[in-house]
Amino acid sequence: MSEARPIFPPAADAWVPGLPGRDIAKALRENALLAFPPEAFEEDVIVRSFLGRQQIILNRPQGIHHILVENPENYRRTAATFRMLRPLLGNGLLLSEGEEWKYQRRTLAPAFAPRTIPLLTRHVARAADAVVAQLAASAEHPLDLLTVMRSLALEIAGTSMFSLGMERFRPEMRDLISGYTAHLGRPTLLDFLLPLAIPSPRDFARRRVRRRWMKLIRQIIAERRRIASEAAPHDLFDLLSTARDPESGAPFSPEGLADQVATMISAGHETTGLALFWSLYLVAAAPAVQQRIAAEAATLDLGPEGAAETLPSLVYTRAVVQEALRLYPPAFMIARQARDADTAGGIRVPARAVVFIAPWVLHRHRRLWAQPEIFDPTRFLPGAPPPDRFAYLPFGIGPRVCIGAQFALTEATLVLARVIRAFDIERAGDEPVVPIGIVTTQPDHPPLFRLRRRA
Ligand code: HEM
């Protein structure tokens, strides 16, 4: 059974040689995946100048360890990251810093502890049941699985974290997020050049998006409070609204609470929806992989009551998700700016230098992986030689590691198993699907798929 096949398109082929600074900015705006030169996939460090500042593409494991694990206080998110993400995430967990971040992380961590997974799997299994029924009802037509997976991930985020169906909010929420990534989520030259304290022209438009987005989030909170008074489910929202700072005893302010809700919904669903999409995209071209997933899932109880217990048996399906996260990491880049000069794994990092630690590059690096361009889930099976700890970072690493990593892996594994157990899938056309890095790694268009019920 051959599972190893090259994927299309390969990583660096679309690179335009000799990009000067202005063209790097253009790539970062239009498709940041093209801002990495071919040698980045072979070397352990690339140093270049970008708008008068040093930019370091870092692949050396000891250097990554130093920056993300040993000395993270010296590295903050870049001004461009704040500009791009603040309208949607405010000062929630992903963008807060220092003592404020420590307090937020401590407060939120219990909601994402391993013991919460059974509760989560129940929500995921219910949503997966619904999506399988929905797909079965429309399977005679070619289907846009990107939209289906995004909606599903949003529904799961809403029900599992806030005990709230998202159907009513979905059209405006998706409209806002996709409109934002299509235009204002793309950094301009001024977004890189201006200090954060000086708004760039696009920042004014971003503030308008923020007002619309937060209005929607406040509606979600109001709706959730109404349910709470009828029957109090215990979920992330309860935890957020009853959280107290251990020192001051203060609760989150109404704005602080809204920022956390906004962060969890957007960080939690866009990435997971994409992980599911790319998993389906890859298996659509690999019938043997689908057969193996279907065989693994065939006799397991993956329903709302049984899934938490059977989940650990989905060993192969989980490996498929991990391999999809390697080839198409939804968070394609972790960018940091040095506060003070430092040395990371023997590499000199001047003050204010920008360091790119890019899962997109690391995961396809020729020295860190055997045949990186091949889709081969068996690399992640127990017993296979494990990759270097710093060569595989779909969720980051260190104190700022993704708080929702287990949540996302559980969700993607269970949904993939349910969908592939029910259907054999293939692409309905052969137009190339080009990955585009704008905030997340997205396909350039929503390809159509044909689904056939598995006998
Ligand atoms: C496949 C899905 C996901 C991927 C690929 C992903 C990726 C990441 C990465 C790479 C980071 C670290 C960023 C950095 O160090 O700069 C991160 C942080 C974060 N993620 Fe995720 N994530 C996923 C799912 C989720 C989910 C489901 C949630 C919430 C329910 C979530 C919430 C967050 C938050 C709040 C942070 C910030 C943590 C902090 O700074 O303390 N993510 N994510």
Residues whose N, C-alpha, C, O or C-beta is under 5 A from the ligand:
A	BS01	HEM	L93 L94 M264 A267 G268 T271 T272 A275 P330 A331 I334 L393 P394 F395 G396 P399 R400 V401 C402 I403 G404 F407 A408
